[in-house]
Amino acid sequence: MPPRLPQTESTYALAQRAIEAGDAPEAVRRIRQALVEAAEGRELFPLFIERGRRFLADRGVPPAVVSAEEQRIVWLTGVASDDALDMGRQWAAVAELAARAEQACLAGDGQAASGLTERVRSAWMAVHDRFCDVVCGLFTLAARELGEQSVGDMWDDAIGEMYPSREAYDTARRPWPESVELLLADAAVSLRGHLSGPGRTGEVSLREEEDRWVFRFDPCGSGGRTLRADANADAIARVGPPFGFGVTTQEHDWAWRTKGVCLYCAHCCQLQERASIARLGYPVRVVEPPVWGTAGPRDHCTWSVYKDPQLVPGEAYRRVGAVKPGGSGAAGITAGGAGGTAVIGAVDLVPAHEVVTGRLRHAIHLGTYLPGDKLPPERTLAQQLGVSRMTVREAIRVLRTEGYVSSRRGSAGGITVLGQGDDVKRLLRVLLGRMAELDDNFGFRVAVEGAAARLAAQRRTESDLARLRRAFAELEQGRDSARFGAADNVFHLAIADAARNRFMRQAIEDVRAMTWVPLDQAVYPVFPSAHEHHAQILRAIEDSDPDAAERAVVAHIRLAQRDLHRVIE
């Protein structure tokens, strides 16, 4: 099944088209989308600058030298204000233009709206490129003061905390076709936000080849633009005078063993390829970067997402200092011992937003939040989870990309949980590809939930029985599949609680969450038949009959598994 293809057309172009057509709501939506797409650069560039300064200072480069280089670059970009590197203030000016563009759209003033929308794009490009130039300047300074080999370490210091995010694309966690779709969508958003493509509007091309999907952006809006005069508003390439930004003069694993690579571009090698190979055994994207000043220059960049990690050629590994493994899977450290060899996997340092994403996804899967329900506001979620609002915002962005939620501004807006089963045919195809995983899920549930039911029949209290009866009554009244699924989870988790074993309780909650809510919506006919066993389970626990309770739970799970196969296959 081919992936859903992402938007490759410029969001600004779509806004202009809506303005021309007199579609104010669509124009406003696209203007706001463009602001959201700029988030990556808006948030990461200041971080790169801060960490670049720290890296240089820690290695003895005087702060005065660093500051002088920053001031030189800012002056070359034609800005003299003291707040030129204050992203908060610079972004506020862009957002103010966007608000004016929205007002013009809603007022029906197409000419003003069109002009203001273009000013939003050009204003963001000026801010984006200035910050990107300073980042490039700091890495050039590191190569000059500390040696070119320091650039790889500097990028590790700047983006190392992002490396564990590659685990999201582990084939042991998610079917690769799903990862392909996410990788394409994420890339398209990033490239639009960095204003890649002709005219720096954010337009990119995506083509399908026999073994992969290939993005081509000509030029890249961040590192690649430094190699070309036509990609900058002042028509000055950054690799020559007066900027003098560096490119690799030697071959390094962190820059594809290629000379002439912009030092900024090296972060793609580290994040997309080397970190992925180290953690997963394969690169999530394969990059062909722009190259300058060599016998074989290249003025554009391509990102390839292979349809199967096994199809990534061996050369993609060799050029970053790796060897293609015999099969996919996370790399580990093998240690000898009396019992043979053991594999010690890499430490799983998951970014905070992934933890938040997982918890919210978990709650949606269990039916804590049903389609149409609203999640708590960002501020409330941040307080409840003990994280920053930026972390919550990034988690919501991931859930929105995955199709779990939508978000709208205003008093009538908020973060709304979406139904996942609208496209039943597509969903059934996805589930068919997950049947081996789901069968393992059912097997685990038979073993653990059956044992939990046995214990529950022996240990239940009157309070446990009251909770089970309430959940059973909710199941009896359930008419829509989402609420039936939520009540089903409450019933089975009540059994787990009655078993009085916290390890069983956690395992049952986790494995039920992994079954995924859309399963209920796409194959609703499974559940009424499986529900017949709920009365038998309740009666056995009420009668304190452990054998009957275990038999009823096992039969219940097996019936659900058989019916699922029947409906999907």
ZAGU-747333 format. One line per field, with one value per residue (C-alpha): residue in one letter; x, y, z. Coordinates in Angstrom, 2 decimals. Layout:
N
code	A;...
c1	X;...
c2	Y;...
c3	Z;...
This chain:
569
code	M;P;P;R;L;P;Q;T;E;S;T;Y;A;L;A;Q;R;A;I;E;A;G;D;A;P;E;A;V;R;R;I;R;Q;A;L;V;E;A;A;E;G;R;E;L;F;P;L;F;I;E;R;G;R;R;F;L;A;D;R;G;V;P;P;A;V;V;S;A;E;E;Q;R;I;V;W;L;T;G;V;A;S;D;D;A;L;D;M;G;R;Q;W;A;A;V;A;E;L;A;A;R;A;E;Q;A;C;L;A;G;D;G;Q;A;A;S;G;L;T;E;R;V;R;S;A;W;M;A;V;H;D;R;F;C;D;V;V;C;G;L;F;T;L;A;A;R;E;L;G;E;Q;S;V;G;D;M;W;D;D;A;I;G;E;M;Y;P;S;R;E;A;Y;D;T;A;R;R;P;W;P;E;S;V;E;L;L;L;A;D;A;A;V;S;L;R;G;H;L;S;G;P;G;R;T;G;E;V;S;L;R;E;E;E;D;R;W;V;F;R;F;D;P;C;G;S;G;G;R;T;L;R;A;D;A;N;A;D;A;I;A;R;V;G;P;P;F;G;F;G;V;T;T;Q;E;H;D;W;A;W;R;T;K;G;V;C;L;Y;C;A;H;C;C;Q;L;Q;E;R;A;S;I;A;R;L;G;Y;P;V;R;V;V;E;P;P;V;W;G;T;A;G;P;R;D;H;C;T;W;S;V;Y;K;D;P;Q;L;V;P;G;E;A;Y;R;R;V;G;A;V;K;P;G;G;S;G;A;A;G;I;T;A;G;G;A;G;G;T;A;V;I;G;A;V;D;L;V;P;A;H;E;V;V;T;G;R;L;R;H;A;I;H;L;G;T;Y;L;P;G;D;K;L;P;P;E;R;T;L;A;Q;Q;L;G;V;S;R;M;T;V;R;E;A;I;R;V;L;R;T;E;G;Y;V;S;S;R;R;G;S;A;G;G;I;T;V;L;G;Q;G;D;D;V;K;R;L;L;R;V;L;L;G;R;M;A;E;L;D;D;N;F;G;F;R;V;A;V;E;G;A;A;A;R;L;A;A;Q;R;R;T;E;S;D;L;A;R;L;R;R;A;F;A;E;L;E;Q;G;R;D;S;A;R;F;G;A;A;D;N;V;F;H;L;A;I;A;D;A;A;R;N;R;F;M;R;Q;A;I;E;D;V;R;A;M;T;W;V;P;L;D;Q;A;V;Y;P;V;F;P;S;A;H;E;H;H;A;Q;I;L;R;A;I;E;D;S;D;P;D;A;A;E;R;A;V;V;A;H;I;R;L;A;Q;R;D;L;H;R;V;I;E
c1	0.00;1.58;1.90;-0.27;1.82;2.55;2.00;4.92;3.52;4.45;2.07;2.48;1.46;-1.65;-2.46;-2.09;-4.33;-7.01;-6.76;-7.17;-10.22;-11.75;-11.66;-10.79;-11.05;-8.72;-6.27;-6.19;-5.67;-2.72;-1.14;-1.35;0.02;3.06;3.74;3.51;5.91;8.49;8.62;11.62;13.91;12.47;13.19;16.37;18.50;18.73;19.49;22.29;23.77;23.64;25.24;27.78;28.92;29.20;31.15;33.66;34.04;34.57;37.46;39.18;37.91;37.60;34.01;35.16;36.26;32.89;30.96;33.00;32.27;28.56;28.52;30.44;27.90;24.89;26.40;26.98;23.29;22.48;21.00;22.28;19.73;20.73;17.94;18.98;19.56;16.59;14.33;11.39;11.31;12.14;9.39;6.90;7.40;6.71;3.62;2.34;2.54;0.70;-2.08;-2.45;-2.58;-5.34;-7.32;-7.03;-8.27;-11.28;-11.99;-12.07;-9.11;-7.38;-4.70;-3.58;-3.83;-1.65;0.99;1.07;1.31;4.37;5.81;5.32;7.35;10.14;10.29;10.59;13.23;15.29;15.12;15.63;18.67;20.29;20.12;21.22;24.17;25.28;25.08;27.19;29.64;30.09;30.83;33.26;34.92;35.24;36.91;39.32;40.16;39.92;40.42;37.94;37.63;35.93;32.81;31.44;31.82;30.23;27.15;26.96;26.92;24.27;21.82;22.84;19.67;17.72;19.47;17.18;14.20;15.31;13.99;10.50;11.32;12.48;10.81;10.35;8.12;6.26;5.71;8.11;5.36;3.97;7.44;7.82;4.62;5.73;9.24;7.83;5.33;7.89;10.42;7.88;6.93;10.58;11.53;8.58;9.44;13.03;11.73;13.47;12.92;12.75;12.22;12.58;8.82;8.94;8.09;9.84;9.51;8.84;9.13;8.72;11.43;11.35;13.00;12.45;10.82;13.09;12.74;14.67;14.98;16.72;17.99;17.90;16.72;19.28;22.76;22.49;21.55;24.95;26.61;24.50;24.12;20.65;19.27;19.86;18.02;21.32;22.51;25.71;26.89;28.13;31.10;33.04;33.90;32.73;31.12;33.74;31.78;33.59;33.11;34.88;38.42;38.98;36.94;35.02;32.52;30.26;30.12;29.68;33.47;32.96;34.94;33.12;30.17;28.82;29.64;26.00;24.82;26.84;24.08;21.89;24.59;24.75;21.01;19.51;22.21;24.92;22.70;20.04;22.51;23.98;20.58;18.52;20.98;19.84;19.52;16.01;16.85;19.78;21.07;22.94;24.12;25.05;28.79;30.92;34.41;35.15;35.45;31.88;29.82;26.12;23.87;20.81;20.06;18.06;16.64;15.72;13.37;13.67;10.59;12.40;15.48;17.08;17.14;19.51;22.75;25.97;27.64;25.27;26.81;30.42;30.52;29.53;31.98;29.55;29.01;25.63;24.38;22.93;19.48;17.68;17.55;19.17;22.91;24.21;27.39;28.18;29.81;31.12;30.17;29.84;26.45;27.55;27.09;24.66;23.65;23.53;21.38;21.97;20.63;17.14;17.29;13.89;13.23;10.59;8.11;8.18;7.31;4.40;3.31;3.35;1.28;-1.35;-1.48;-1.79;-4.73;-6.47;-5.93;-7.47;-10.50;-9.75;-10.34;-12.84;-13.35;-14.81;-13.43;-11.06;-7.70;-6.85;-5.30;-1.54;-0.95;-2.88;-1.13;2.25;1.40;0.02;3.00;5.67;7.08;7.29;4.51;6.96;7.33;3.54;3.20;5.70;3.86;0.56;2.25;3.29;-0.21;-1.67;0.71;-0.31;-3.99;-4.91;-5.97;-6.81;-6.24;-7.93;-7.38;-10.01;-12.64;-14.40;-11.15;-8.83;-7.25;-9.88;-9.46;-10.25;-11.94;-9.34;-11.62;-13.19;-11.23;-12.15;-10.64;-7.29;-7.34;-8.11;-5.11;-2.92;-4.27;-3.70;-0.03;-0.03;-1.62;1.57;2.01;-1.65;-1.48;1.46;-0.66;-3.53;-1.15;0.24;-3.24;-4.30;-1.41;-1.54;-5.24;-6.20;-3.94;-5.24;-8.85;-7.93;-6.41;-9.32;-11.80;-9.75;-8.98;-11.89;-13.68;-17.18;-15.73;-14.11;-17.41;-19.23;-16.74;-17.00;-20.80;-20.74;-18.38;-20.55;-23.65;-21.81;-20.93;-24.56;-25.64;-22.78;-23.92;-21.00;-17.77;-15.50;-17.49;-17.85;-14.09;-13.55;-15.97;-14.28;-10.95;-12.48;-13.94;-10.68;-8.56;-11.00;-10.25;-6.53;-7.00;-8.95;-6.01;-3.93;-0.72;0.74;2.98;0.04;-1.98;0.65;1.27;-2.45;-2.90;0.10;-0.86;-4.45;-3.24;-1.11;-4.28;-5.04;-8.49;-9.10;-9.27;-12.58;-13.97;-12.96;-14.07;-16.98;-18.73;-16.01;-17.05;-20.73;-19.86;-16.90;-19.17;-21.11;-18.24;-18.32;-21.33;-19.60;-16.43;-18.36;-20.39;-17.28;-15.55;-18.74;-18.84;-15.13;-14.54;-10.94;-11.09;-14.27;-12.96;-9.76;-11.64;-14.07;-11.34;-9.27;-12.33;-13.23;-9.79;-9.57;-12.99;-12.00;-8.82;-10.73;-13.34;-10.64;-8.97;-12.33;-13.19;-9.74;-8.77
c2	0.00;3.34;6.00;9.06;11.68;14.95;18.48;19.53;22.81;26.04;26.89;30.55;29.73;27.97;31.02;33.30;31.04;31.14;34.94;35.17;32.89;35.00;32.06;33.95;31.01;28.89;31.79;32.36;28.64;28.57;31.67;30.06;26.82;28.69;30.03;26.52;25.20;27.81;26.38;24.11;26.93;29.35;26.96;25.22;28.08;29.89;26.53;25.82;29.28;28.88;25.43;26.53;29.34;26.92;24.36;26.99;28.48;25.04;24.49;27.74;30.00;33.47;34.75;38.04;36.20;34.44;37.66;39.51;36.82;36.96;40.76;40.58;38.19;40.18;43.36;41.60;40.70;44.41;44.53;46.94;46.55;45.21;42.62;41.06;37.71;37.93;35.34;36.28;39.84;38.95;36.36;38.77;41.06;38.17;37.14;40.73;40.82;37.50;38.88;41.86;39.51;37.52;40.67;41.77;38.32;38.49;42.07;40.96;43.17;40.74;43.15;44.01;40.38;39.23;41.85;41.18;37.43;37.92;40.22;37.44;35.08;37.56;38.69;35.08;34.40;37.36;36.19;32.54;33.23;35.60;33.02;30.25;32.40;32.87;29.10;28.51;31.16;29.49;26.12;27.79;29.42;26.02;24.55;27.50;27.65;23.99;22.10;20.75;17.46;19.32;20.00;16.47;16.71;20.16;18.80;15.90;18.47;20.58;17.86;14.75;14.78;14.34;11.10;8.84;10.20;7.88;5.00;6.00;4.43;1.08;-1.72;-3.54;-0.68;0.36;-1.25;0.34;1.49;3.64;5.06;5.88;7.92;9.77;10.40;11.86;14.06;15.30;16.07;18.05;20.20;20.84;21.77;24.14;25.77;26.37;27.92;25.46;25.26;27.72;31.31;30.23;29.70;26.26;24.24;20.89;17.94;14.34;11.46;7.73;5.36;1.58;1.24;4.61;8.02;10.96;14.58;17.10;20.66;23.14;24.90;23.70;26.66;26.30;24.85;24.44;28.07;29.17;27.72;29.70;33.40;33.00;31.49;34.60;37.91;39.81;37.57;36.69;33.11;32.54;30.33;33.15;36.67;38.47;35.77;33.07;30.14;26.82;23.56;20.29;20.16;16.60;13.41;12.80;10.11;12.88;14.52;11.50;11.29;14.05;17.23;20.49;19.86;22.89;22.50;23.20;20.34;17.85;17.73;15.82;13.19;12.86;12.79;11.12;8.55;7.95;8.17;6.06;3.38;3.26;2.89;1.01;-0.63;1.45;5.15;6.60;8.93;8.86;12.32;13.50;16.94;19.92;20.12;23.18;23.78;20.26;18.60;17.32;20.16;19.71;22.69;20.86;18.33;15.10;13.00;9.39;7.30;3.65;1.47;-1.20;-0.56;-3.66;-1.87;0.85;0.21;-0.69;2.47;4.55;2.83;2.90;6.63;7.38;4.89;2.01;-1.48;-2.66;-5.35;-8.65;-7.59;-4.62;-4.00;-1.81;-2.21;-3.33;-4.19;-7.90;-9.10;-12.57;-14.39;-17.76;-18.23;-17.21;-13.79;-11.07;-7.99;-4.76;-2.31;1.40;3.46;4.68;8.40;9.40;13.13;14.59;15.29;11.61;10.59;13.05;11.85;8.26;9.02;10.94;8.27;5.64;7.50;7.77;4.07;3.11;5.30;7.84;10.38;9.43;10.88;14.35;14.79;17.68;17.20;19.55;22.89;23.02;24.90;22.31;19.38;20.99;21.38;17.85;16.25;18.48;19.60;22.85;24.07;23.78;20.06;19.65;21.65;19.38;16.28;17.67;18.39;14.73;13.52;15.91;14.57;11.01;11.92;11.49;15.07;18.38;21.77;25.12;28.51;30.61;30.14;27.43;25.73;23.43;20.05;17.57;13.81;12.54;9.34;6.97;4.60;6.85;5.28;1.69;0.11;1.80;0.91;-2.74;-2.93;-1.46;-3.97;-6.84;-5.87;-5.91;-9.33;-11.03;-8.29;-8.49;-12.29;-11.87;-9.35;-11.83;-14.59;-12.38;-11.43;-15.10;-15.85;-12.74;-11.86;-15.48;-15.64;-12.26;-13.50;-16.53;-14.29;-11.85;-14.65;-15.51;-11.97;-9.75;-7.53;-6.14;-2.87;-4.74;-6.42;-3.09;-1.64;-4.69;-4.49;-0.80;-1.51;-4.42;-2.20;0.34;-2.45;-3.50;0.04;0.73;1.41;3.14;1.21;3.85;3.94;0.16;-0.13;2.31;0.36;-2.90;-1.50;-0.40;-3.90;-5.74;-3.31;-3.74;-7.48;-6.67;-4.42;-7.15;-9.54;-7.35;-7.67;-4.38;-6.00;-7.80;-4.57;-2.57;-5.30;-5.64;-1.87;-1.64;-4.55;-3.34;0.13;-1.44;-2.88;0.68;2.33;2.22;-1.55;-1.11;1.29;-0.67;-4.10;-3.35;-6.68;-8.47;-7.04;-7.94;-11.64;-11.30;-9.47;-12.67;-13.83;-10.74;-12.05;-15.43;-13.72;-11.55;-14.47;-16.61;-13.81;-13.20;-16.95;-16.98;-19.71;-19.24;-22.07;-20.75;-17.18;-18.15;-20.30;-17.50;-14.87;-17.16;-18.05;-14.36;-13.37;-16.32;-15.52;-11.90;-13.08;-15.45;-12.83;-10.28;-12.61;-13.28;-9.60;-8.43;-11.33
c3	0.00;-0.99;1.72;1.87;0.14;1.94;0.72;-1.48;-2.75;-0.98;1.85;0.91;-2.66;-1.35;0.79;-2.23;-4.29;-1.59;-1.42;-5.18;-5.01;-2.24;0.21;3.40;5.87;3.71;3.30;7.06;7.65;5.27;6.80;10.22;8.80;7.49;11.00;12.46;9.83;10.84;14.39;13.73;12.67;15.20;18.08;16.93;15.62;19.00;20.61;18.13;18.76;22.53;22.43;19.84;22.12;25.03;22.98;21.85;25.34;26.91;24.50;25.17;22.40;24.03;24.28;22.75;19.61;19.37;19.94;17.33;14.74;15.48;15.18;11.90;10.39;11.59;10.16;6.82;6.69;6.85;10.35;12.97;15.79;19.21;19.13;15.80;17.55;19.92;18.31;20.53;19.27;15.70;15.59;17.14;14.14;11.74;13.70;13.70;9.90;9.76;11.98;9.65;6.65;8.34;9.07;5.44;4.30;6.60;5.50;1.88;0.91;-1.44;-2.61;0.93;2.02;-0.86;-0.21;3.51;3.01;0.83;3.50;6.07;3.88;3.19;6.84;8.04;5.39;6.61;10.23;9.32;7.15;9.66;12.45;10.10;9.00;12.62;13.20;10.08;11.27;14.66;13.08;10.68;13.69;15.38;12.28;12.15;15.87;16.88;13.64;11.14;13.00;15.89;13.80;14.22;18.01;17.97;16.20;18.65;21.44;19.69;18.62;20.57;22.63;19.39;18.46;20.55;18.57;15.76;17.88;16.79;13.40;14.78;12.83;16.14;17.31;14.18;10.77;8.30;5.87;8.69;9.32;5.64;5.74;8.87;7.52;4.30;6.15;8.66;5.91;3.88;6.89;7.72;4.17;3.80;7.12;6.00;2.76;0.49;-3.26;-6.17;-5.11;-1.45;-1.14;0.49;-2.61;-2.97;-5.32;-4.36;-6.79;-6.46;-7.65;-7.65;-4.24;-2.56;-2.34;-3.16;-2.06;-4.15;-2.92;-5.13;-3.14;0.45;2.51;5.29;4.66;0.91;0.33;1.73;-1.37;-3.87;-4.56;-6.09;-2.88;-0.78;-0.77;-1.08;-3.96;-2.07;-1.57;1.97;1.10;-0.56;0.58;2.58;4.75;4.19;5.62;5.64;3.81;4.48;3.10;4.31;4.33;7.55;8.53;9.88;6.43;4.13;3.58;1.03;0.49;-0.17;2.20;4.06;7.76;8.61;6.37;8.43;11.05;8.55;8.25;12.03;12.72;9.66;9.02;11.63;14.72;13.00;11.95;15.46;17.12;14.52;12.15;9.15;8.16;8.26;5.37;2.95;2.04;-1.05;0.09;-2.02;-2.69;-3.50;-4.83;-6.07;-9.44;-9.06;-7.54;-6.78;-6.11;-4.77;-2.06;-2.03;0.81;0.07;2.20;1.17;0.95;2.93;5.13;3.60;0.24;1.47;-0.46;1.28;0.01;2.16;5.18;4.02;3.38;7.00;8.50;9.02;7.64;6.42;8.83;7.73;8.96;10.43;14.15;16.75;17.19;20.55;22.44;22.65;25.84;26.62;29.79;31.44;29.87;26.36;24.81;25.76;23.84;25.80;23.88;23.64;26.54;25.60;26.40;25.09;24.59;26.90;24.09;23.06;26.64;26.62;23.17;24.38;27.46;25.52;22.82;25.57;27.11;23.72;23.03;26.37;25.73;28.45;25.68;22.98;19.49;19.91;23.42;24.10;25.75;28.61;27.51;26.92;30.16;32.19;30.50;31.16;34.86;35.17;33.44;34.93;31.58;29.62;27.35;24.44;25.19;25.27;22.06;20.27;21.52;20.21;16.88;16.63;17.51;14.95;12.28;13.19;12.87;16.54;17.24;15.61;17.18;16.72;18.28;19.97;22.67;20.65;19.74;21.66;21.09;19.88;19.64;16.15;15.09;13.62;11.74;9.10;6.24;7.09;3.97;4.53;8.22;7.56;5.23;7.96;10.48;8.07;8.01;11.82;12.31;13.50;16.10;17.11;17.44;19.82;21.68;22.03;23.12;25.85;26.98;27.21;29.54;31.72;31.76;32.32;35.37;36.56;36.35;38.45;41.13;40.93;41.69;44.77;46.01;44.92;47.43;47.40;46.13;43.22;42.39;42.44;39.98;37.70;37.73;36.80;33.91;32.79;32.83;30.68;28.24;28.10;27.21;24.78;21.25;19.52;19.19;20.76;24.02;24.00;23.69;26.56;28.80;27.77;28.95;32.27;32.78;32.10;34.12;37.02;36.86;36.91;39.96;41.74;41.18;43.53;41.49;40.30;37.67;36.08;36.24;34.38;31.81;31.05;30.68;28.34;26.13;25.81;24.85;22.12;20.51;19.29;19.35;15.56;15.88;17.69;15.12;12.04;13.19;15.50;14.65;16.65;19.96;20.43;20.10;22.45;24.90;25.51;27.71;29.93;31.86;32.33;33.58;36.03;37.32;37.92;39.85;41.87;42.67;43.62;41.00;39.73;37.18;35.57;35.60;33.81;31.26;30.49;30.01;27.78;25.69;25.46;24.16;21.75;20.30;19.77;18.02;15.70;14.85;14.16;11.67;10.04;9.58;8.45;6.23
